[in-house]
Amino acid sequence: MRTVQKTLLTGLLAAAVVVPVVGQVHKYFTPGSVWSVTMIRIAPGMDQMYLQYLDGQFKTSEEAQIKAGFQKSYKILRTMDDGGAWNMLILREYSSLAAIESTQEKADALSQQTVGTDQVQMQGYQDRSKYREVVGTKYARELLLK
């Protein structure tokens, strides 16, 4: 009888150990960088004006953020047509959400140095609103498939 009890107890313990292993979900990816994705709608005929801004002040600011280590990279994607809600994406790559939050004050201070005071930056937003509209910004995590 004791042998039966020991066998039953051993079987129950083995089953208890196996169930969590079976219940685990296999990961198909590794979390990668965090990207901010800003959707822009450039007004008809105003591409050159906006591209001039991107190649000047925007590029200077982004390169300074990368050099300071607050940002990993950036990309600009332009659609091949103008149909839809947006026709340009501005992507900024960060190592993590925590990195964005922890360096926000320092990144803002760097923007003040490279772009100008809050008033100068707000005036720039107003000026650019004449030839482009920010449709929205989303944050997305890159998934690196295994």
DSSP file with accessible surface (Angstrom, degrees, kcal/mol):
  #  RESIDUE AA STRUCTURE BP1 BP2  ACC     N-H-->O    O-->H-N    N-H-->O    O-->H-N    TCO  KAPPA ALPHA  PHI   PSI    X-CA   Y-CA   Z-CA
    1    1 A M     >        0   0  172      0, 0.0     4,-2.0     0, 0.0     5,-0.1   0.000 360.0 360.0 360.0 -41.8    0.0    0.0    0.0
    2    2 A R  H  >  +     0   0  184      1,-0.2     4,-2.5     2,-0.2     5,-0.2   0.863 360.0  53.6 -62.5 -37.2    2.8    2.4    0.9
    3    3 A T  H  > S+     0   0  105      2,-0.2     4,-2.5     1,-0.2    -1,-0.2   0.896 107.5  50.9 -65.0 -38.9    4.4    1.7   -2.5
    4    4 A V  H  > S+     0   0   86      2,-0.2     4,-2.8     1,-0.2    -2,-0.2   0.920 110.9  48.7 -65.0 -42.2    1.2    2.6   -4.3
    5    5 A Q  H  X S+     0   0  110     -4,-2.0     4,-2.8     2,-0.2    -2,-0.2   0.917 112.3  48.2 -64.4 -43.0    1.0    5.9   -2.3
    6    6 A K  H  X S+     0   0  137     -4,-2.5     4,-2.7     2,-0.2     5,-0.2   0.913 112.7  48.6 -63.9 -41.3    4.6    6.7   -3.1
    7    7 A T  H  X S+     0   0   91     -4,-2.5     4,-2.5     2,-0.2    -2,-0.2   0.926 113.1  47.5 -64.5 -43.9    4.1    6.0   -6.7
    8    8 A L  H  X S+     0   0  107     -4,-2.8     4,-2.5     2,-0.2    -2,-0.2   0.928 113.3  47.9 -62.6 -45.9    0.9    8.1   -6.8
    9    9 A L  H  X S+     0   0  104     -4,-2.8     4,-2.4     2,-0.2     5,-0.2   0.930 112.3  49.3 -61.5 -44.0    2.6   11.0   -5.0
   10   10 A T  H  X S+     0   0   96     -4,-2.7     4,-2.3    -5,-0.2    -1,-0.2   0.918 111.5  49.7 -62.5 -42.8    5.6   10.8   -7.4
   11   11 A G  H  X S+     0   0   42     -4,-2.5     4,-2.4    -5,-0.2    -2,-0.2   0.910 110.8  49.2 -62.5 -42.8    3.2   10.8  -10.4
   12   12 A L  H  X S+     0   0  113     -4,-2.5     4,-2.4     2,-0.2    -2,-0.2   0.918 111.7  48.7 -64.9 -42.4    1.3   13.8   -9.1
   13   13 A L  H  X S+     0   0  110     -4,-2.4     4,-1.7     2,-0.2    -2,-0.2   0.918 111.4  49.7 -64.6 -41.0    4.5   15.8   -8.4
   14   14 A A  H  X S+     0   0   53     -4,-2.3     4,-2.2    -5,-0.2    -2,-0.2   0.920 111.4  49.2 -63.7 -41.4    5.8   14.9  -11.9
   15   15 A A  H  X S+     0   0   49     -4,-2.4     4,-2.2     1,-0.2    -1,-0.2   0.895 108.0  54.2 -65.3 -38.6    2.5   16.0  -13.4
   16   16 A A  H  < S+     0   0   62     -4,-2.4    -1,-0.2     1,-0.2    -2,-0.2   0.859 111.1  45.9 -64.6 -33.2    2.6   19.3  -11.5
   17   17 A V  H  X S+     0   0  103     -4,-1.7     4,-0.9    -5,-0.2    -1,-0.2   0.883 113.0  49.4 -75.8 -37.3    6.1   20.0  -12.9
   18   18 A V  H  X S+     0   0   82     -4,-2.2     4,-2.3     1,-0.2     5,-0.3   0.882  99.1  66.0 -72.6 -37.1    5.1   19.1  -16.5
   19   19 A V  H  X S+     0   0   98     -4,-2.2     4,-2.5     1,-0.2    -1,-0.2   0.925 100.3  48.4 -57.1 -48.0    1.9   21.3  -16.6
   20   20 A P  H  > S+     0   0   76      0, 0.0     4,-0.8     0, 0.0    -1,-0.2   0.900 111.2  51.5 -61.8 -35.2    3.7   24.7  -16.3
   21   21 A V  H >< S+     0   0   95     -4,-0.9     3,-0.7    -3,-0.2    -2,-0.2   0.930 112.4  45.2 -65.9 -42.7    6.2   23.6  -19.1
   22   22 A V  H 3< S+     0   0  114     -4,-2.3    -1,-0.2     1,-0.2    -3,-0.2   0.883 110.6  55.8 -67.5 -34.6    3.3   22.6  -21.4
   23   23 A G  H 3< S+     0   0   58     -4,-2.5    -1,-0.2    -5,-0.3    -2,-0.2   0.605  83.5 105.9 -76.7 -10.6    1.4   25.8  -20.6
   24   24 A Q  S << S-     0   0  145     -4,-0.8     2,-0.5    -3,-0.7    -3,-0.0  -0.457  70.7-127.4 -73.1 142.0    4.3   28.2  -21.6
   25   25 A V        -     0   0  130     -2,-0.1     2,-0.3     1,-0.0    -1,-0.1  -0.767  20.4-124.6 -90.3 130.5    3.9   30.1  -24.8
   26   26 A H        -     0   0  123     -2,-0.5     2,-0.4     1,-0.1    -1,-0.0  -0.562  24.1-131.2 -73.5 130.6    6.8   29.7  -27.2
   27   27 A K        -     0   0  120     -2,-0.3    -1,-0.1     1,-0.1     3,-0.0  -0.705  20.3-172.9 -86.2 132.6    8.1   33.2  -28.2
   28   28 A Y        +     0   0  160     -2,-0.4   118,-2.2   117,-0.1     2,-0.3   0.390  67.7  34.9-100.6  -1.4    8.6   33.7  -31.9
   29   29 A F  E     -A  145   0A  70    116,-0.3   116,-0.2     3,-0.0   114,-0.0  -0.959  65.8-131.6-147.9 164.1   10.3   37.1  -31.5
   30   30 A T  E     -A  144   0A  68    114,-2.5   114,-2.7    -2,-0.3     2,-0.1  -0.971  40.4-108.6-114.8 134.0   12.7   39.1  -29.5
   31   31 A P  E     -A  143   0A  66      0, 0.0   112,-0.2     0, 0.0     3,-0.1  -0.422  45.2-178.4 -63.7 133.6   11.6   42.7  -28.6
   32   32 A G  E     -     0   0A  13    110,-3.2   111,-0.1     1,-0.3    -3,-0.0  -0.093  35.5 -29.3-109.6-148.7   13.6   45.2  -30.5
   33   33 A S  E     -     0   0A   9    108,-0.1   109,-3.4    -2,-0.1     2,-0.4  -0.146  56.3-119.6 -65.3 161.9   13.8   49.0  -30.7
   34   34 A V  E     -AB 141  94A   3     60,-2.6    60,-3.3   107,-0.2     2,-0.4  -0.892  29.7-161.3-103.3 134.3   10.9   51.3  -30.0
   35   35 A W  E     -AB 140  93A  32    105,-3.5   105,-2.7    -2,-0.4     2,-0.5  -0.944  14.1-147.4-118.1 135.0    9.9   53.5  -33.0
   36   36 A S  E     -AB 139  92A   3     56,-2.4    56,-2.0    -2,-0.4     2,-0.6  -0.891  19.0-160.9 -94.2 132.6    7.9   56.7  -33.0
   37   37 A V  E     -AB 138  91A  30    101,-3.4   101,-2.3    -2,-0.5     2,-0.5  -0.960   5.6-169.4-119.7 110.5    6.0   56.9  -36.2
   38   38 A T  E     -AB 137  90A  13     52,-2.7    52,-2.4    -2,-0.6     2,-0.5  -0.907  11.2-148.5-105.1 123.7    4.7   60.3  -37.2
   39   39 A M  E     -AB 136  89A  30     97,-3.1    96,-2.6    -2,-0.5    97,-1.2  -0.820  17.8-169.7 -94.4 125.8    2.2   60.5  -40.1
   40   40 A I  E     -AB 134  88A   2     48,-3.0    47,-2.7    -2,-0.5    48,-1.5  -0.924  17.2-156.8-118.9 140.9    2.5   63.7  -42.2
   41   41 A R  E     -A  133   0A  61     92,-2.9    92,-2.6    -2,-0.4     2,-0.4  -0.961  16.6-154.3-115.0 107.7    0.2   65.0  -44.9
   42   42 A I  E     -A  132   0A   2     -2,-0.6    90,-0.3    90,-0.2     5,-0.1  -0.716  23.6-114.5 -82.8 133.1    2.1   67.4  -47.1
   43   43 A A    >   -     0   0   33     88,-2.3     3,-2.1    -2,-0.4     4,-0.2  -0.326  45.8 -83.2 -64.2 147.0   -0.1   70.0  -48.8
   44   44 A P  T 3  S+     0   0  108      0, 0.0    -1,-0.1     0, 0.0    38,-0.0  -0.255 114.4   8.9 -54.3 132.2   -0.3   69.7  -52.6
   45   45 A G  T 3  S+     0   0   76     -3,-0.1     3,-0.2     1,-0.1     4,-0.2   0.457 104.6  97.1  78.8   2.8    2.6   71.4  -54.3
   46   46 A M    <>  +     0   0   61     -3,-2.1     4,-2.1     1,-0.2     5,-0.2   0.265  43.0 108.6-109.3  13.8    4.4   72.1  -51.0
   47   47 A D  H  > S+     0   0   35      1,-0.2     4,-3.1     2,-0.2     5,-0.2   0.915  78.4  50.7 -55.4 -49.4    6.8   69.1  -51.1
   48   48 A Q  H  > S+     0   0  147      1,-0.2     4,-2.1     2,-0.2    -1,-0.2   0.887 109.1  51.1 -61.9 -38.2    9.9   71.2  -51.8
   49   49 A M  H  > S+     0   0   87      2,-0.2     4,-1.6     1,-0.2    -1,-0.2   0.931 114.5  42.8 -65.3 -43.6    9.2   73.6  -49.0
   50   50 A Y  H  X S+     0   0    6     -4,-2.1     4,-2.6     1,-0.2    -2,-0.2   0.905 112.6  52.5 -71.1 -39.1    8.8   70.8  -46.5
   51   51 A L  H  X S+     0   0   69     -4,-3.1     4,-2.5    -5,-0.2    -1,-0.2   0.864 105.5  56.4 -64.3 -32.0   11.8   68.8  -47.8
   52   52 A Q  H  X S+     0   0  147     -4,-2.1     4,-0.9    -5,-0.2    -1,-0.2   0.929 109.0  45.9 -64.0 -43.6   13.9   72.0  -47.4
   53   53 A Y  H ><>S+     0   0   44     -4,-1.6     5,-1.9     1,-0.2     3,-0.7   0.934 112.7  50.5 -62.4 -46.7   12.9   72.1  -43.7
   54   54 A L  I 3<>S+     0   0    9     -4,-2.6     5,-1.3     1,-0.2    -2,-0.2   0.896 110.9  48.7 -60.6 -39.3   13.7   68.4  -43.3
   55   55 A D  I 3<5S+     0   0  113     -4,-2.5    -1,-0.2    -5,-0.2    -2,-0.2   0.668 124.2  29.5 -76.5 -13.7   17.1   68.7  -44.9
   56   56 A G  I <X5S+     0   0   31     -4,-0.9     4,-2.4    -3,-0.7     5,-0.2   0.660 129.8  10.1-106.9 -97.2   18.0   71.7  -42.7
   57   57 A Q  I  >5S+     0   0   74      1,-0.2     4,-2.3     2,-0.2     5,-0.2   0.889 128.7  50.3 -59.8 -44.1   16.6   72.3  -39.2
   58   58 A F  I  ><S+     0   0    6     -5,-1.9     4,-2.7     2,-0.2     5,-0.2   0.952 112.2  46.6 -60.9 -50.3   15.0   68.8  -38.8
   59   59 A K  H  ><S+     0   0   93     -5,-1.3     4,-2.7    -6,-0.4     5,-0.2   0.918 111.7  51.6 -60.7 -42.8   18.2   67.0  -39.9
   60   60 A T  H  X S+     0   0   86     -4,-2.4     4,-1.9     1,-0.2    -1,-0.2   0.931 112.7  46.0 -59.8 -45.0   20.4   69.1  -37.6
   61   61 A S  H  X S+     0   0   13     -4,-2.3     4,-2.0    -5,-0.2    -2,-0.2   0.925 113.8  47.4 -65.8 -45.3   18.1   68.4  -34.7
   62   62 A E  H  X S+     0   0   10     -4,-2.7     4,-2.2     1,-0.2    -2,-0.2   0.914 111.0  50.9 -64.5 -42.8   17.9   64.7  -35.3
   63   63 A E  H  X S+     0   0   89     -4,-2.7     4,-2.7    -5,-0.2    -1,-0.2   0.882 109.3  51.7 -64.1 -36.3   21.6   64.2  -35.8
   64   64 A A  H  X S+     0   0   23     -4,-1.9     4,-2.2    -5,-0.2    -1,-0.2   0.903 108.5  51.1 -65.9 -39.4   22.3   66.1  -32.5
   65   65 A Q  H  <>S+     0   0   13     -4,-2.0     5,-2.0     2,-0.2     6,-1.1   0.901 112.9  46.0 -64.3 -39.1   19.8   63.7  -30.7
   66   66 A I  H ><5S+     0   0   48     -4,-2.2     3,-1.3     4,-0.2    -2,-0.2   0.939 111.3  50.9 -68.7 -46.6   21.6   60.7  -32.2
   67   67 A K  H 3<5S+     0   0  193     -4,-2.7    -2,-0.2     1,-0.3    -1,-0.2   0.876 109.8  51.0 -59.6 -36.7   25.1   62.1  -31.3
   68   68 A A  T 3<5S-     0   0   50     -4,-2.2    -1,-0.3    -5,-0.2    -2,-0.2   0.597 115.4-118.1 -77.2 -10.6   24.0   62.7  -27.7
   69   69 A G  T < 5S+     0   0   58     -3,-1.3    -3,-0.2    -4,-0.5    -2,-0.1   0.577  83.9 115.8  86.2   9.8   22.7   59.1  -27.5
   70   70 A F  S   <S+     0   0   36     -5,-2.0     2,-0.3    -6,-0.2    -4,-0.2   0.696  81.6  27.6 -81.7 -19.1   19.1   60.0  -26.9
   71   71 A Q        -     0   0   10     -6,-1.1    -2,-0.3     1,-0.1    23,-0.2  -0.975  63.7-149.6-141.9 149.5   18.0   58.4  -30.2
   72   72 A K        -     0   0  105     21,-3.4     2,-0.3     1,-0.3    22,-0.2   0.875  69.8 -38.7 -89.8 -43.8   19.4   55.6  -32.3
   73   73 A S  E     -C   93   0A  29     20,-1.1    20,-3.0     2,-0.0    -1,-0.3  -0.961  48.3-138.6-165.1 177.9   18.3   56.6  -35.8
   74   74 A Y  E     -C   92   0A  48     -2,-0.3     2,-0.3    18,-0.2    18,-0.2  -0.981  10.7-167.8-149.8 157.5   15.6   58.2  -37.9
   75   75 A K  E     -C   91   0A 114     16,-2.6    16,-3.1    -2,-0.3     2,-0.4  -0.986  10.6-150.5-143.0 151.9   14.1   57.5  -41.3
   76   76 A I  E     -C   90   0A  62     -2,-0.3     2,-0.4    14,-0.2    14,-0.2  -0.996  13.6-169.8-125.5 126.1   11.8   59.4  -43.6
   77   77 A L  E     -C   89   0A  90     12,-2.8    12,-2.9    -2,-0.4     2,-0.5  -0.968   2.9-164.2-117.7 131.5    9.5   57.5  -46.0
   78   78 A R  E     -C   88   0A  78     -2,-0.4    10,-0.2    10,-0.2    -2,-0.0  -0.953  20.0-127.8-114.9 129.3    7.5   59.2  -48.8
   79   79 A T        -     0   0   34      8,-2.0     8,-0.0    -2,-0.5    10,-0.0  -0.324  15.0-126.0 -70.3 160.9    4.6   57.4  -50.4
   80   80 A M  S    S+     0   0  190     -2,-0.0     2,-0.3     2,-0.0    -1,-0.1   0.556  92.5  36.0 -85.5  -9.9    4.5   57.1  -54.2
   81   81 A D  S    S-     0   0  100      2,-0.1    -2,-0.1     6,-0.0     0, 0.0  -0.869  72.6-132.5-134.3 169.9    1.0   58.7  -54.3
   82   82 A D        +     0   0   72     -2,-0.3     2,-0.1   -41,-0.0     5,-0.0   0.272  65.7 117.4-108.1  10.4   -0.8   61.4  -52.5
   83   83 A G        +     0   0   51      4,-0.1     3,-0.3     2,-0.0    -2,-0.1  -0.433  57.7  32.5 -74.6 151.7   -4.1   59.5  -51.9
   84   84 A G  S    S-     0   0   61      1,-0.2     3,-0.0    -2,-0.1     0, 0.0  -0.389 104.7 -55.7 100.3-174.9   -5.1   58.8  -48.3
   85   85 A A  S    S+     0   0   67     -2,-0.1     2,-0.3     1,-0.1    -1,-0.2   0.762 116.3  21.7 -79.2 -26.8   -4.7   60.5  -45.0
   86   86 A W        -     0   0   87     -3,-0.3   -45,-0.3   -45,-0.1     3,-0.1  -0.958  46.4-173.1-140.7 157.2   -0.9   60.8  -45.0
   87   87 A N  S    S+     0   0    0    -47,-2.7    -8,-2.0    -2,-0.3     2,-0.3   0.280  73.0  46.0-134.1   8.3    1.9   60.8  -47.6
   88   88 A M  E     -BC  40  78A   1    -48,-1.5   -48,-3.0   -10,-0.2     2,-0.4  -0.986  58.7-157.9-150.3 143.5    5.0   60.8  -45.4
   89   89 A L  E     -BC  39  77A  26    -12,-2.9   -12,-2.8    -2,-0.3     2,-0.5  -0.977   2.9-161.2-119.6 136.2    6.2   58.9  -42.4
   90   90 A I  E     -BC  38  76A   4    -52,-2.4   -52,-2.7    -2,-0.4     2,-0.4  -0.979  15.1-168.2-113.7 119.2    8.9   60.2  -40.0
   91   91 A L  E     -BC  37  75A  26    -16,-3.1   -16,-2.6    -2,-0.5     2,-0.4  -0.924   8.0-171.0-112.3 133.1   10.3   57.3  -37.9
   92   92 A R  E     -BC  36  74A  49    -56,-2.0   -56,-2.4    -2,-0.4     2,-0.4  -0.993  14.2-145.2-123.4 129.9   12.6   57.8  -34.9
   93   93 A E  E     +BC  35  73A  29    -20,-3.0   -21,-3.4    -2,-0.4   -20,-1.1  -0.807  18.9 177.3-102.0 131.7   14.3   54.8  -33.3
   94   94 A Y  E     -B   34   0A  33    -60,-3.3   -60,-2.6    -2,-0.4   -23,-0.1  -0.916  36.7-124.8-126.0 154.5   14.9   54.5  -29.6
   95   95 A S  S    S-     0   0   70     -2,-0.3     2,-0.3   -62,-0.2    -1,-0.1   0.858  86.0 -23.7 -68.5 -33.3   16.4   51.7  -27.6
   96   96 A S     >  -     0   0   38    -63,-0.1     4,-1.5   -62,-0.1    -1,-0.2  -0.981  61.0-101.2-166.3 167.1   13.4   51.4  -25.3
   97   97 A L  H  > S+     0   0   83     -2,-0.3     4,-2.3     1,-0.2     5,-0.2   0.890 121.9  56.7 -64.0 -38.0   10.4   53.3  -23.9
   98   98 A A  H  > S+     0   0   62      1,-0.2     4,-3.0     2,-0.2    -1,-0.2   0.884 103.2  54.1 -61.6 -37.3   12.4   53.7  -20.7
   99   99 A A  H  > S+     0   0   20      2,-0.2     4,-1.4     1,-0.2    -1,-0.2   0.892 107.7  50.2 -65.0 -38.2   15.1   55.5  -22.7
  100  100 A I  H  < S+     0   0   27     -4,-1.5     4,-0.5     1,-0.2    -2,-0.2   0.952 115.9  41.8 -62.7 -48.3   12.6   57.9  -24.1
  101  101 A E  H >< S+     0   0  140     -4,-2.3     3,-0.7     1,-0.2     4,-0.3   0.894 113.7  50.6 -68.5 -40.5   11.2   58.8  -20.7
  102  102 A S  H 3< S+     0   0   91     -4,-3.0    -1,-0.2     1,-0.2     4,-0.2   0.750 117.6  38.2 -74.0 -22.7   14.5   58.9  -18.9
  103  103 A T  T 3X S+     0   0   28     -4,-1.4     4,-3.0    -5,-0.2     5,-0.3   0.342  83.5 106.0-108.2   7.8   16.2   61.3  -21.4
  104  104 A Q  H <> S+     0   0  111     -3,-0.7     4,-2.5    -4,-0.5     5,-0.2   0.901  81.4  46.0 -57.5 -46.7   13.2   63.5  -22.2
  105  105 A E  H  > S+     0   0  170     -4,-0.3     4,-2.2     1,-0.2    -1,-0.2   0.921 115.7  46.1 -64.6 -42.3   14.4   66.5  -20.2
  106  106 A K  H  > S+     0   0  145      2,-0.2     4,-2.2     1,-0.2    -2,-0.2   0.896 112.5  50.7 -67.4 -39.0   18.0   66.3  -21.6
  107  107 A A  H  X S+     0   0   15     -4,-3.0     4,-2.3     2,-0.2    -2,-0.2   0.894 110.1  50.4 -65.2 -39.5   16.6   65.8  -25.1
  108  108 A D  H  X S+     0   0   86     -4,-2.5     4,-2.0    -5,-0.3    -2,-0.2   0.909 109.5  50.9 -63.8 -41.3   14.4   68.9  -24.7
  109  109 A A  H  X S+     0   0   51     -4,-2.2     4,-1.5     2,-0.2    -2,-0.2   0.906 109.5  50.5 -63.4 -39.5   17.4   70.9  -23.5
  110  110 A L  H  X S+     0   0   27     -4,-2.2     4,-2.6     1,-0.2     5,-0.3   0.909 107.7  53.4 -65.2 -38.4   19.4   69.8  -26.5
  111  111 A S  H  X>S+     0   0   20     -4,-2.3     4,-3.1     1,-0.2     5,-1.4   0.881 104.5  55.7 -62.2 -37.5   16.5   70.9  -28.8
  112  112 A Q  H  <5S+     0   0   70     -4,-2.0    -1,-0.2     3,-0.2    -2,-0.2   0.885 111.6  44.3 -61.7 -37.1   16.6   74.3  -27.2
  113  113 A Q  H  <5S+     0   0  156     -4,-1.5    -2,-0.2    -5,-0.1    -1,-0.2   0.895 122.7  34.4 -74.2 -42.1   20.2   74.5  -28.1
  114  114 A T  H  <5S+     0   0   49     -4,-2.6    -2,-0.2     2,-0.1    -3,-0.2   0.846 134.9  20.0 -85.4 -34.9   19.9   73.2  -31.7
  115  115 A V  T  <5S-     0   0   32     -4,-3.1     2,-0.2     1,-0.3    -3,-0.2   0.813 108.2-109.1-104.4 -41.5   16.5   74.6  -32.7
  116  116 A G      < -     0   0   17     -5,-1.4    -1,-0.3    -4,-0.1    -2,-0.1  -0.782  48.6 -30.9 135.4-178.8   15.8   77.4  -30.3
  117  117 A T     >  -     0   0   67     -2,-0.2     4,-2.7     1,-0.1     5,-0.2  -0.018  67.3 -95.6 -63.6 171.4   13.6   78.4  -27.4
  118  118 A D  H  > S+     0   0   88      1,-0.2     4,-2.8     2,-0.2     5,-0.2   0.891 127.4  52.8 -56.6 -40.3   10.1   77.1  -26.9
  119  119 A Q  H  > S+     0   0  134      2,-0.2     4,-2.3     1,-0.2    -1,-0.2   0.917 109.5  47.9 -64.1 -42.1    8.7   80.2  -28.6
  120  120 A V  H  > S+     0   0   73      2,-0.2     4,-2.1     1,-0.2    -2,-0.2   0.923 113.3  48.4 -63.9 -43.2   11.0   79.7  -31.6
  121  121 A Q  H  X S+     0   0   29     -4,-2.7     4,-2.2     2,-0.2    -2,-0.2   0.918 111.1  49.6 -64.7 -42.2    9.9   76.1  -31.8
  122  122 A M  H  X S+     0   0  100     -4,-2.8     4,-2.4     1,-0.2    -1,-0.2   0.897 109.4  52.0 -63.9 -38.6    6.2   76.9  -31.5
  123  123 A Q  H  X S+     0   0   95     -4,-2.3     4,-2.7     1,-0.2    -1,-0.2   0.908 107.9  52.5 -63.7 -38.9    6.6   79.5  -34.3
  124  124 A G  H  X S+     0   0   11     -4,-2.1     4,-2.7     2,-0.2    -2,-0.2   0.910 107.9  50.8 -61.7 -42.3    8.2   76.8  -36.4
  125  125 A Y  H  X S+     0   0  124     -4,-2.2     4,-1.6     1,-0.2    -2,-0.2   0.928 111.9  47.7 -60.2 -44.6    5.2   74.5  -35.8
  126  126 A Q  H  < S+     0   0  116     -4,-2.4     4,-0.5     2,-0.2    -2,-0.2   0.920 112.0  49.3 -63.6 -43.5    2.9   77.3  -36.9
  127  127 A D  H >< S+     0   0   65     -4,-2.7     3,-1.3     1,-0.2     4,-0.3   0.930 112.7  47.2 -61.8 -45.2    4.9   78.1  -40.0
  128  128 A R  H >X S+     0   0   13     -4,-2.7     3,-1.8     1,-0.3     4,-1.5   0.779  96.6  72.5 -69.5 -24.9    5.0   74.5  -41.1
  129  129 A S  T 3< S+     0   0   74     -4,-1.6    -1,-0.3     1,-0.3    -2,-0.2   0.717  86.7  67.5 -64.7 -13.9    1.3   74.0  -40.4
  130  130 A K  T <4 S+     0   0  160     -3,-1.3    -1,-0.3    -4,-0.5    -2,-0.2   0.744 116.9  20.9 -75.1 -23.7    0.7   76.1  -43.6
  131  131 A Y  T <4 S+     0   0   27     -3,-1.8   -88,-2.3    -4,-0.3     2,-0.3   0.394 127.2  34.1-128.9   3.0    2.2   73.4  -45.8
  132  132 A R  E  <  -A   42   0A  28     -4,-1.5     2,-0.4   -90,-0.3    -1,-0.2  -0.990  58.6-149.4-154.7 153.0    1.9   70.2  -43.8
  133  133 A E  E     -A   41   0A 116    -92,-2.6   -92,-2.9    -2,-0.3     2,-0.8  -0.983  17.4-134.8-123.5 132.9   -0.4   68.6  -41.3
  134  134 A V  E     -A   40   0A  66     -2,-0.4   -94,-0.2   -94,-0.2     3,-0.1  -0.800  19.9-172.7 -84.4 111.4    0.7   66.1  -38.6
  135  135 A V  E     -     0   0A  57    -96,-2.6     2,-0.3    -2,-0.8    -1,-0.2   0.865  56.3 -59.2 -74.7 -36.4   -2.0   63.4  -38.9
  136  136 A G  E     -A   39   0A  23    -97,-1.2   -97,-3.1    -3,-0.1     2,-0.4  -0.931  40.6-118.8 168.3 168.3   -0.8   61.6  -35.7
  137  137 A T  E     -A   38   0A  69     -2,-0.3     2,-0.3   -99,-0.2   -99,-0.2  -0.998  24.5-179.4-132.0 136.2    2.0   59.9  -33.9
  138  138 A K  E     -A   37   0A 142   -101,-2.3  -101,-3.4    -2,-0.4     2,-0.4  -0.930  20.8-135.2-129.3 155.3    2.2   56.3  -32.7
  139  139 A Y  E     +A   36   0A 132     -2,-0.3     2,-0.3  -103,-0.2  -103,-0.2  -0.931  26.5 179.3-110.0 137.0    4.8   54.3  -30.9
  140  140 A A  E     -A   35   0A  51   -105,-2.7  -105,-3.5    -2,-0.4     2,-0.5  -0.986  23.5-132.3-138.0 146.3    5.6   50.8  -32.0
  141  141 A R  E     -A   34   0A 108     -2,-0.3     2,-0.2  -107,-0.2  -107,-0.2  -0.852  24.9-125.6 -99.4 133.2    8.0   48.1  -30.9
  142  142 A E  E     -     0   0A  71   -109,-3.4  -110,-3.2    -2,-0.5     2,-0.6  -0.554  20.4-147.0 -73.5 136.2   10.1   46.3  -33.5
  143  143 A L  E     -A   31   0A  95     -2,-0.2     2,-0.8  -112,-0.2    -1,-0.0  -0.942   3.7-155.6-109.5 119.4    9.8   42.6  -33.4
  144  144 A L  E     -A   30   0A  80   -114,-2.7  -114,-2.5    -2,-0.6     2,-0.1  -0.840  19.5-136.4 -96.0 108.4   12.9   40.6  -34.3
  145  145 A L  E      A   29   0A 140     -2,-0.8  -116,-0.3  -116,-0.2  -117,-0.1  -0.383 360.0 360.0 -67.5 141.2   11.7   37.2  -35.5
  146  146 A K              0   0  164   -118,-2.2    -1,-0.1    -2,-0.1  -118,-0.0  -0.371 360.0 360.0 -81.2 360.0   13.7   34.3  -34.2
